[in-house]
Amino acid sequence: MATVVEKTGIKREKGWLYFLDKRGDVSRARMARGGGKAPKGREKVVRLGIEREEGFLYFIDKKGHVSKVKMKRSTAGRTTARKKPARRKTTARSRTTARRKPAKKTARKKTARRKTARKKPARKKAASRTTAKRRARR
């Protein structure tokens, strides 16, 4: 449950994003799809100077007050070492049907290979006169 930090009673306008900036003041920025063209940038709405606590999320609630709520996973107590990713759980197979055993492979017998004499590459035949004439025409 959220707790109210400061009662401001801000009236929200459509197309604007309201947030608590670095200095602890309430600011607003134009939303990307807020409808219509508007000046870019941020505007300060109220100067408050709220000091933030670590592990809490600050927001502007429906009534326009600044509220805070404890984060589910705060950065306070985390170690720098990364944890191993969790192993995926395998789905349990039904044991109603018996599994088949894989067929055994028979070992191949090794046979002595004969050495063959290496063949020399074939010579190119000399081009005949007719093929030479055809090439010359092109």
Buried (B, 14 or more C-beta within 10 A) or exposed (E): EBEEBBEBEBEEEEBBBBBBBEEBBBBBBBEEEBEEEEEEEEEEBBEBEBEEEEEBBBBBBEEBBBBBEEEEEEEEEEEEEEEEEEEEEEEEEEEEEEEEEEEEEEEEEEEEEEEEEEEEEEEEEEEEEEEEEEEEEE
